[in-house]
Amino acid sequence: MRTISILLLTAVVATLAAQAGAAPQTPGQAKIQVCGQLRNGPLNDWALPRTAARRLGLPTRFRGRTWTVLASTPCAFAMQSSRTVLRRWAKTQRGGLLIREHGVRGYHCSKTPTPPGGRGHAGGQCLYLAIGRRFGFYQLGSLSLAQAKRLVARGRLPVG
């Protein structure tokens, strides 16, 4: 029964996260912003499908310990919360949830899947269901903060 509940919650969170990401900006909705980078996080290694990487003008493989934080919440909150959730991120099973007990009350967090044909997890995303606010942390390899900001401005970041 617990497995079914977790699967159902995973589906709901994934659906709401997709809707929040795909929904057009409305005057009352907060815009996604690049908050900063967290250094010395857990090691991550993931890959985009070749066709997606070529289309976006990005490398196919991302590897490193530096994590870029994006958010529609205040950046100070997103940076601190991302640091908290990242402590559990590497230990969580594929598709597992990182929920409230990890220090981010009200938020439901999960690992972010890569697009079909890729491998690994680009990072994680946390969504506050009641108000539609979210933040995410992504391992972007050797991309600088300035490069990440340009990609977000152009809508070409393959995550979040």
SULTA-V143266 format. One record per residue. N is the residue number from 1. RES is the residue in three letters. OMEGA is omega as a letter, one per 20 degrees, with the letter a starting at -180 (NA if undefined). Layout:
n=N res=RES omega=OMEGA
n=N res=RES omega=OMEGA
This chain:
n=1 res=MET omega=a
n=2 res=ARG omega=r
n=3 res=THR omega=r
n=4 res=ILE omega=r
n=5 res=SER omega=a
n=6 res=ILE omega=r
n=7 res=LEU omega=r
n=8 res=LEU omega=r
n=9 res=LEU omega=r
n=10 res=THR omega=r
n=11 res=ALA omega=r
n=12 res=VAL omega=a
n=13 res=VAL omega=r
n=14 res=ALA omega=r
n=15 res=THR omega=a
n=16 res=LEU omega=r
n=17 res=ALA omega=r
n=18 res=ALA omega=r
n=19 res=GLN omega=r
n=20 res=ALA omega=r
n=21 res=GLY omega=a
n=22 res=ALA omega=a
n=23 res=ALA omega=r
n=24 res=PRO omega=r
n=25 res=GLN omega=r
n=26 res=THR omega=a
n=27 res=PRO omega=a
n=28 res=GLY omega=a
n=29 res=GLN omega=a
n=30 res=ALA omega=a
n=31 res=LYS omega=r
n=32 res=ILE omega=r
n=33 res=GLN omega=r
n=34 res=VAL omega=a
n=35 res=CYS omega=a
n=36 res=GLY omega=r
n=37 res=GLN omega=r
n=38 res=LEU omega=a
n=39 res=ARG omega=r
n=40 res=ASN omega=r
n=41 res=GLY omega=r
n=42 res=PRO omega=r
n=43 res=LEU omega=r
n=44 res=ASN omega=r
n=45 res=ASP omega=a
n=46 res=TRP omega=a
n=47 res=ALA omega=r
n=48 res=LEU omega=r
n=49 res=PRO omega=a
n=50 res=ARG omega=a
n=51 res=THR omega=r
n=52 res=ALA omega=r
n=53 res=ALA omega=r
n=54 res=ARG omega=a
n=55 res=ARG omega=a
n=56 res=LEU omega=a
n=57 res=GLY omega=a
n=58 res=LEU omega=r
n=59 res=PRO omega=r
n=60 res=THR omega=a
n=61 res=ARG omega=r
n=62 res=PHE omega=a
n=63 res=ARG omega=r
n=64 res=GLY omega=a
n=65 res=ARG omega=r
n=66 res=THR omega=a
n=67 res=TRP omega=r
n=68 res=THR omega=a
n=69 res=VAL omega=r
n=70 res=LEU omega=a
n=71 res=ALA omega=r
n=72 res=SER omega=r
n=73 res=THR omega=r
n=74 res=PRO omega=a
n=75 res=CYS omega=a
n=76 res=ALA omega=r
n=77 res=PHE omega=a
n=78 res=ALA omega=a
n=79 res=MET omega=a
n=80 res=GLN omega=a
n=81 res=SER omega=r
n=82 res=SER omega=r
n=83 res=ARG omega=r
n=84 res=THR omega=a
n=85 res=VAL omega=r
n=86 res=LEU omega=r
n=87 res=ARG omega=a
n=88 res=ARG omega=a
n=89 res=TRP omega=a
n=90 res=ALA omega=a
n=91 res=LYS omega=a
n=92 res=THR omega=r
n=93 res=GLN omega=r
n=94 res=ARG omega=a
n=95 res=GLY omega=a
n=96 res=GLY omega=r
n=97 res=LEU omega=r
n=98 res=LEU omega=a
n=99 res=ILE omega=a
n=100 res=ARG omega=a
n=101 res=GLU omega=r
n=102 res=HIS omega=r
n=103 res=GLY omega=a
n=104 res=VAL omega=a
n=105 res=ARG omega=r
n=106 res=GLY omega=a
n=107 res=TYR omega=r
n=108 res=HIS omega=a
n=109 res=CYS omega=r
n=110 res=SER omega=r
n=111 res=LYS omega=a
n=112 res=THR omega=r
n=113 res=PRO omega=r
n=114 res=THR omega=r
n=115 res=PRO omega=r
n=116 res=PRO omega=a
n=117 res=GLY omega=r
n=118 res=GLY omega=r
n=119 res=ARG omega=r
n=120 res=GLY omega=r
n=121 res=HIS omega=a
n=122 res=ALA omega=a
n=123 res=GLY omega=a
n=124 res=GLY omega=a
n=125 res=GLN omega=r
n=126 res=CYS omega=a
n=127 res=LEU omega=r
n=128 res=TYR omega=a
n=129 res=LEU omega=a
n=130 res=ALA omega=a
n=131 res=ILE omega=r
n=132 res=GLY omega=r
n=133 res=ARG omega=r
n=134 res=ARG omega=r
n=135 res=PHE omega=a
n=136 res=GLY omega=r
n=137 res=PHE omega=a
n=138 res=TYR omega=r
n=139 res=GLN omega=a
n=140 res=LEU omega=r
n=141 res=GLY omega=a
n=142 res=SER omega=r
n=143 res=LEU omega=r
n=144 res=SER omega=r
n=145 res=LEU omega=r
n=146 res=ALA omega=r
n=147 res=GLN omega=r
n=148 res=ALA omega=r
n=149 res=LYS omega=r
n=150 res=ARG omega=r
n=151 res=LEU omega=r
n=152 res=VAL omega=r
n=153 res=ALA omega=a
n=154 res=ARG omega=a
n=155 res=GLY omega=a
n=156 res=ARG omega=r
n=157 res=LEU omega=a
n=158 res=PRO omega=a
n=159 res=VAL omega=r
n=160 res=GLY omega=NA
